[in-house]
Amino acid sequence: MASKSIDNAFTAKALRGAATDPTYAGVLSFMRRKYSKVLDDVDAVVLGIPFDAAVSNRPGARFGPQAIRRASAIFDNDPQYPFARDLFEQMAVIDYGDVLLDYGNHQETPARIEAQAAEILASGAYLLGLGGDHFVTWPLLKAHAAKHGPLALVHFDAHQDTWDDDGQRIDHGSFVCRAVREGVIDPAASIQIGIRTEAPENFGIRIIPGYEVEDLSAQAIADQIIAHIGDRACYLTFDIDCLDPAFAPGTGTPVAGGPSSAKMLSVLRKLGPLDIRGSDIVEVAPAYDHADITAIAGATVAMYMLGLRAERLAAPR
């Protein structure tokens, strides 16, 4: 047992390398990464954002970070499929824990999230956010754009999230509208995948609607995304309701007719050519889940995001 670990989230002596906690035991950080607030020599940071006061339907995504961390334990020990590598052999990753939010003062929430994200980004680390509802992407985008300039948005979702916004709303259905109006994203360079609801405005953003996703292969979808984004710096956000409720029932606004988790994961796997500067997975609401189906899907999406980052760091310069 000398080569085994337990509670690696606290006991890890290094930020690189696999943990070997039993899948069924040990402290549940994301993929057993060390819990730390120290950003020195860190390549990527996982940050939980337990907020769901912006939802228009069912609440519960504030418990998403906990559920995603719990489900991520299945990725421990073995090289991560389909990357065929220990993602942490060369990439130092920490779980930063959660943003501290005041449940009685939601107007402070955007600034608190943005400030925490900005602190992490200032260290040079890549940031992976675990939501929370989709409003949390707005302050994350602001922090990333402050560092990198206006970004192309790669947005997997059943909803366009372009409903009107007065600049003050706390609303998970309008963050794209605000990001366009405030110049945080470039709509002409952005793309949305899996949309199967109507919204009054698309701002010129390229859309691959749900019915096209159904007809296209994963390779064809990825090719369209890559061709549209090109070499632009981009931000990747994945709303779990992009998936059909058969594969992600645990979410606040499920929409029938979506793609399978297998297909969308295959699309994500093919996005290696993109210059992804940050990412998030949102809208996992475990109260409506069954047998952790949605949490497992969400944790897998997050793992793929780290996998793409690990490959990019390891690529010859």
Disulfide bonds with the S-S distance in Angstrom:
none
